[in-house]
Amino acid sequence: MADDSANSVGKRRLNRRSYLRTAAGAAGLAAFGKSAAAAGEEYDVITVPAGKTHRVNLGDGEVLENVLFDISARNARIAVRARANNWVIRNVGVRGRWDGTRNSVHPFVLEVPDPNAEGRVENVHFGTTTASNADHGSGPGGPYVFPGHAGHITFDRVYLQHFQDNGIYASPPGLPGKGKGGTVTIKNCYAYRCGTSNFRLGSTGSKLENCVSIEGHRGFWGQLRETEVVDCDFIDNNADIAAGESGYSTGHNATVTVRRSRWTGAEWTHANGARIVGSSAGSPQRRIPEGCPTSPEEAAAAAGGDGSGGQEKPYVPEGDFTLEFATNDSYAEYLVELKADAVEPSDDADTHGHEYQDRVFELDDRWYVHGHIGSGSHETFDVKGGSIRCIGELEGATRITADRRRIDPAEFDEIDAVPEGGPGLSNVVVFDGRGTSGTTEYEFAVSDAVEPSTDEGATIDEEAVVEDTHAKGVVANYLDAWRFDGEIEQLSIDGDAAVRVNGVEVDPSEFDAVDGDENEDEPNLVNTVVVDGRRATSRTTKYEFAVSDAVEPSTDEGATIDEEAVVDGTCAKGVVANYLDAWRFDGEIEQFSIDGDAAVRVNGVEIDPNEFDEVTR
């Protein structure tokens, strides 16, 4: 962490003790003091001299906390920059007047460049007024999120007022091209009389939750992409809710989805395709969200991370959430036990059958997520109606987040091994007959073990047969599912049902046929011969040819099968007019006779039939 105003702070945590100790020997541009709250909690008071800017830069994993910045002197300012991963700004108050009317000046500039990391701004009070002190004009803004933000930032219990630009300006990650798509959650916050908007978001997945917005130019502006507003109150804003931005492609169809929120004022859309989805749930309530500080001193004096004077509470996810795993090690193995309605792997989880696959299974009313991960990758799982019971780091160190909030494994019971009984059969094969006509018969063999299952909502067919590592059945207009361990070694199918292995559709013809399959003695007709009369000058072309092994009519190249075509052993003959006949054969063409000038192609290559002996068979 660096303080660029002649104060250099290199500690991992910038708190009342380390900050005072580091600053004591500096040729200070700011005056430092110490104050005590009524509850006995101390915080630093940093008084910025006239005309000076007090700067603080946070690096990876650093914390700025329990500080009161006083910018009452003329043209005194602060510049807190956190463009790093897993930083925290909490229990910070700003008092005084922000002089000047220049735009694009912000006390906090924030970014999390790693998609798997987060940043948090908690229990902060901006009690400042500004020089213009106007509803909507030229002047500074509140916290600003850079376009390069790719992770997740949470604003929790932040009080803002009298910024002439946006109160919280967090839409740039949704900009076309340079925006990295990082998400932002603003919750339990209060904003009064800020313009251009009190709250501004613009990246898909970003949300305003349990916030109060009063007398802003826009109460909330979902400028870009898809944003959400939940449980909020909007009062006396020029427009309570606004959506879209005609100047950016990602703003043309911007959508703001509003749930359980209250407003009575105007709604604005700034692009033809922009939408506000939802309606007011009643009269708005003039309130300050619970826990949001009401003065700079109150914010600075709080202990821990909850703003209540207690210790910071560890994050424990409940309900629906996305569980994500990453590591800085070259390899790590993880295991999580959950109580949940359902747990499903996302697309980036490697659930394909192999030794190091990721897997989800249910056993004895518990769900288990077990996987392997390497440096630079991440894997996610969607949890429905659940909570974490135990976490095991079986090898290496795994970074675990829920909805991009860091989880501390030490806060949960430990699990040190995959429980007995699961997941023995970790792979799934599904035969899906939905949308097909008739029935599909199938049979397959695996290397280790197989049993019927209800994956993907399948029902277990009582007539399905399992013999050791072989399984077979018949599926009509629904689906059959099987769990197996090892690999599929053989597969035979008769019908049009789709086949999926671990969620990925496969081509059954790529597998060896099951030993003893009724079709195993049929020839494998891999070659084609096409007699094409479409450009012939003769009215018809008669032809006859003989092959070494086997031959049958086919529909290759879009041909139709002529009912008058004749197959006699390994000989075939027919007549083609202004279209084409096609045949499949095995072995070699040994004889060919033709009467007419239709073209002849073998395996897509045109040949001269006269180079073959005449048919004598």
N, C-alpha and C positions, 0 to 999 in steps of 0.2 A: 504494500500500500504506500503510495507516495503523496506527499503534500507539496505541491509545487509553489506555494507561497513562502519559500524559505524554510518550511517545516517538513522534514522528511520522516515519514512514519513507516517502519518496516515490519511491524508486528502483524501477526495473523488476525488479531482482534483489536480494533481501535475502541477502547472503552475508557472509562473515566481515569483509571490508573495509568495505563500505557500511554494514553494521549498526553496526559499532564507530564509524565516523566520524559517523554521524547521531546516535548515542546520546551521544556525548561531551559535548555541550553541554546535554543535557537535565537537568532537575531530577529525577534518576532515582528511580523507585520500585524499579528493579532494579539490581543490581550487575553490571557487565560485566567479563569477563576474557577471556584468550586462553589456549588450551591447544594442545599439539602431540601428535600421534599418533606412534607408534613409527616410522611410515614418513615422518615429517616433515610431515604434513598438519596445518594449523592449523584450529581451529574456535572459534566464540564460545562462551563459558560465560555464561549469563544466570542469575544467582542472584536469585530472587524473594523479597523480604522477607516477614516474617511478616504474615499478614492481608491481603496484597495479591494482586491478580490481574494478571498480565502479559498484555496483549491485543495481538494482531497481526491486522490485516485485509488480506487479499490482494485486489487488483483484477484486471481482465482482463490475462492474459499475465504475471503476476508470479510470482516464484519465491522460496520460503523454503528456505534450504539451509545445511548445515554449522553447526548450532546445537545446543548442549546446554542444556536448561532444567533448572535445579535448584530443585525445590519442597520441599526438605527442611525448611524453616522451617514453623512451625505455621500452618496455614490458608493457606499459599501455594499459588497456582494459576496455570494458564495458560489462555488462551482464544484459540485460533487460529481465525479465521473466513475461509473462502474461499467466498464466494457470488458467483462470477464465472465467466468463461470462460477456458479454456486456461491455468490456473494449475498450478503444481507445488510440492509440499512434499516435500523429499528430504533425506536425511542429517541426520535430527533425532533426538536422544535426550532422554528425560525421566526424571530420577531423583529419588527422594525419596518422600514419603508424601502421598497426597491425603487430607486430613482432611475430616471431615463425612460425613453419611449421607443427604444429600438426593438424591433421584432427579432425572433429567433434567438433569444437569450433565455436560458433555462437554468434553474438552480440544480437540477438533477438531469444528467444525460446517461441513459441506461442501454445496455445490450447484453445478451447472453449468446455468444457465437456458436456454442456446441448444442446441437439439437437435443442431446440427452441431459443437458444441465438446466439449472434454474437460477433465478434471482428473486429476492423478496424485499419489498418495501413495506414495513409494518409500523403502525403506531407513530405516525408522523403528523405534525401540525404546522401548516404554513399560515402563521398569523399575520402575514405581511399585508401592507397596502402598497399601491403603486403610484407613480407620479401622476399618471393621467387619471387614475381612479374612475374610469369610464366603463359603461356597460360593454362596449364593443369598440375598440380602437387600436391604435398602435401601442405596443408595449410588450413586456416579457410574458412568457408562458410558464406553466408549471412543469412537472417532470416530462421528459421527452424520451421516446424509445426510438433508437436508430433503425433504419431499414435493414441493416445486417443482423438484426436479432433473429436467431433461429431456434432458441430453446423456449423456456416458459418464464414469464415474470408475473408475480402476484403482487398487487397493491391491496393491502388489508388495513383498514382503519386509518385512512388518510383524510385529513381535513384541509380543504383548499378554499381560498377566497381571493377575489380581486386580481386575477391574472387577465391581462388584455388579450393574450393569445389563448390557447386551450388550457383548461385546468390540468387534465392529464392527456397528453398528446401521444397516443400509442397506435396510430394507424399506419405509419410508414412500413412495417414489416409486410403489409399486404400490397405494396406498390408493385406494378408490373416491372419485370426485369430485375431491378436491384433489390427488391424486397425478398427476404429469405423465409418468410412465412411463419416466423415464431409467434407463439400465442401469448395472450395477456388476459389475466383475470383481474378485474377491479371489483372488490367486494367490501361491504361495510364502510363505504366512504361517503363523505359529505362535500359538496361543492356549491359555492355561492358566488354568483355574479361574475362568471368568467366568460370571455369570448375568445375565440371564435366558438368554442363549445365548452361546456363544463367537463364532459367526458367524451373522448374520441377514440374509436377502435376501427380496425380495418383488415384483420387477418382471420381467415376461417378458423373457427374453434375458440375465438376470443369472446369474453362474456363480461357483462356488467351485472352484478348481483347484490341485492339488498343495499342499494345506494340511494341517496337523496340528492336531487339536483334542483337548485332554486335560482331563478332570475338570470340564467345564462342566455347568451344569444341562441345557442342550441343546447337543450338539456342533455341530449345524447346524440352523437353523430356516428352512425355506422357507415363510414365513408366508402369502404371498399369490401369486396367479397361478402362472406356470410358471418354475421355476428349475432349475439343473443343478449336479451335483456330480461332479467328474472327478478321478481319481488322488489321492484324499485318504485320510487315516488318522484314525480316531476311537477314543479309548481312555478307558474308565472314566468316560464322561459318564452322567448320570442317564438321558438318552435320547440315543443317538448321532445320530439323525436324526429330525426332527419336521417335519410338514407341516400347513398349514392354519390357519385362525383362524375360529371360528364367529361372532365379533363383527363381521366385515366381509364384505360380499358377495363381494369378490374373494378371500376366503380359503375360501369354501365348497367350491370345487372346485380348490383349490391342488394343484399337482403338482410333486413333486421327482423328477427323473430322475437316477439315480445310475449312473455307469459307472466301472469299474476302480478301485473304492474298497474299503476294508477296515474292518470293524467287527464286534464281537461282542455289543454291548449292545442296548438296547431301541430300538424304533421307535415314535414317537407320531404319531397324527393327531388334530388338534383340531377337525375338522369332518367330518360324515358323508360328504361327497363328496371329501375330501382323499385324495391317493394318494402313496405312495412307490413309484416304479417302478425296479426293479433289485434286485440282491442283492449281498451281500458277496463280494469277490473273494479272501478269505482272511484271515489273521491280520493285524491292524494293526501297523504299525512305529512304535515310539517314536523319533522323529527330529526334527531341526530342518531345514526345507527349505534346500537349498543357497543360499547368498547371504544368508539371513535373518540380521540382526545378533544377537549374543548379549549385548550390553551397550549401554547408552546411549552410552558413549564410542566404541565401535566404530562405531555408526551415525553419530554426528556427525563422525567423522574421515574418513569415506569421501569420495573425490573422484568427480566426475561422477555418473552416474545408475545405475551398475550395482552399487554397493556393494562393489566389489572393489579400489578404489584406482586404477582406470584411468579413462579418459575415458568420458563417456556415449556409448553406442552408438546410432546412428540406427536408427529402426525400419524394418525391411525385411520386408514381409509375404511369407509363403510358404504354399503349399497353397491351401485354400479360404478366401476372404475376400470381403468386400463393399467395393467401391471406391466412394467417394462424392466428389462435386465440389460446391463452393459458391464464392461470391465476394461480396465487399463492393463490388465495382465495379458500375457499371450494366450492363456487358457484359464477358464474358470468353470466350475460345475455348481449348480444351484438347485435347491429344493424348497418349495413353499407348500405348506398345508393350509387349506382354507375351508371355512364353512360357507357354502354358497348354493344358490339355485342352479347356477351353471357357470362353467369356465370354458372358453373356446380360444384356440390359438389364432392370432392374427396372421396376415399373409406373410409377414417377415419371420415368423417362427419356422424353423426347419423341422417339419414333421415327417419328412420322407424317410422311409425305412432304412436305417443304417445304425452303426454302433453308437454314434454321437448325436442321434436325433433328439429333438425336443418333444416332450409328450405331456399330455394332460389326461388324467384318469380319475375316476371316482371309485372310492373304496370305503365301505362301512360309514356311509353318510358324510364323508369328507372328500374334498377335491384336492388333488396334488398336481403341482406344476414342477416338472423336473427337466433340466436341460443343461446344455453345454454351450459355451460362448467364447469367442476369441476377441482380441483387441480390435477396436474399430467397428465392431458390429453391434447390433442390438436386436432384441427379440421381445415381442409384446403379446399379451394375453388379455382378453376381455372378460371381466368378472361381472356377473349379474347377481344382484342381491346377496352380496357376500362380505366377508371380513377375513383378515389374516389371523391364523392361529399360531403357526410356527414357521420359522425360517431356518434353513440350513445352508451354510456356505461350505460345501463338501470339499472344494478345492479352489484355491485362488480367492480373490476378493471381488465380489460382485456388487455393482452399484444398482440398487433397486429403487424404482420410483413408482408412485401411483398417481396417475394424471399429472405426471411431471413434477410431483413433490417428492423429495427425498425421503426414504424410509430408513430408519435405523434398525438393523436386525437385532441389536441388543435390547430393544424394547419388547421383543417377542420371545416366547419359549423357543428352545432350540430343537431341531430335528436333525439327526445325524446319519440317517440312512433311509432309502426308499422302503416303505413298509412291505412286509411279507404279503404276498397275494396280489401285488400289483406293481407295475402294470405288466403282467406276464405276456399278454398278447397285445403288442403295442401298435401294430399296423392294422389298417382297415381296407377292405376291398368291398366295393358296392356295385351291384348290378342293377341299373336303373332302367326299368321298362316303361316309365311314364312317357306318354306321347308316341309310343310305338303301337303298331297293330300286331295282333297275334301274341304268341308267347316266345320266350327265349329260354332255351335249355343251355346250361353251362356246367362246366366241371373244371376244377383246378387242383393243383397240388403245390404244397409249400414245403420248405426245408425243415421246419421245426414243429409247429402246432397250429391248429385252426379250430375255431368254434363260431357258431352263429352269434350275431349281435343285433342291437337295435340302433346302431349309429345312423345319423341323418334321419331318425324317425322311422326306421325300418321296423317291420314286424317279423317275428321269427316263424318261418314256415315249418310246421310240424313234419312235413314230408321231405324236407331237406335232409340230405344224407351226409354224415361225416364218417369216414373210414380212415383211422390213423391220421395221416397228413393230407388226405384227399377230401374234397367236399364237392357236392353237386346239388343242383336244384333247378327249379323252373320259375321264372318270373314273368308276370303278365303286365298289367298297367300300373304297377307300383314298383317297389324296390326291395331287394334282399341285401343284407349287409353281413359281413363276416370279419372277425378279428383273427389275426394270425401273427406269428412270430417268425423271424427269418425272412426268406424271400419267396416270391412266387416262381416256381421252377417250370410249371407247365400250365397251360390254359387253353381250353377248347370252348367254343361258343357257337350256338346255332340260333340265330335271331338278331334283332336290331337293337337290343338293349345297350345302353352306354355302360362302360366299365371304368370306375375310378379307383385308384389306389392312393390312399392318404390324401384324398381330395383332388387328385390330378387325373384327368381322363387319359386312358392309355389305349393303344391299339392292340386288341387281342391277337392279331396275326403276328405280332412281334415275339410272341411266346411260342415255345415248342408245344405241339399238341399233347394232350394227356395220353400216356401209355395206354394202349388198348382202346383208344377212341375209335368209333365206328368209321371214321374217315381216314384213319392212318394209312390204309392201303391205297387210297386214291392218289393218282399222280399229282405232282406239284407242277402245274402248267405255268411256267414262268415266261415263256416266249410268246410273241404275238406276230401274226401275219395279217395284213390288211390289204384287201383288193378294192381299190378306189376308182369307181367309174364316173366320178363327177365331172372330169375334164376329158373323158374319152370321146373320140370321134365316132367310134362304132356304137350302134344302138344298144347292144348288150355285149357283155364279155362273159364267156363261159370259161371256167377254170377247174382244175383238179390238181391236188398235190398229195404227197405221202410223206409222213414223218417217221422217225425211228422208234418213238415211244408211245405217245398218246396225243390226241387232238380233240377239241370240242369248240362249238361256236361261242362267241363272246360279244360284248358290247363295247369293246375298246374303241376309243376315238369317237364315241357317240353312235356307233353302228347299231342297227337293229338286227335281231336274229331272224333270218329267213327260214320259215317253216319248211320250205322245200329243199333247203340245204341238206346234204347227205353225209353222214359219217359211217364209214365201213371199216371197222378196225382202226388202223392208223392212217386211213385214207379219208380225204374230205373233198367234196365238190359242190359247186353252186353256180349261180348265174347272177351277175350284178349289172344294173342299168345305170341310172344317173345318181346313184348314191354309193354306199360302200358296205362290204361284208368284212367282219373281223373274226379271227380264230385265235384260240390259245392252244399252245402245243408244248410238249416236252421233248427233249432230244434235238435232232436236226432234221431239216427238210432234205429229203433224199431224192425226190422226184417232183417236177412241176410241169404241168401242161396248161396252155392258155390259148383261147381263141377270141381275140379282141384286143383293144389297146388300153384297157384299164391299168392304172399304176399299181404296182405291188410294193409294199413296204414290209420289212421284217425288223421287228423291234425298233420301229420308227425310221429306218433307213431304206430308201428306195433301192430295189434290186432289179436285175434283168432276169425274168423267168427263163429266158432262152439259155441261160448258163447252166440250167439244171437238165438232167435227163428227163425224157418224156415218161409220163406215168405208164407203167406196165402192169401194175397190180390189179 
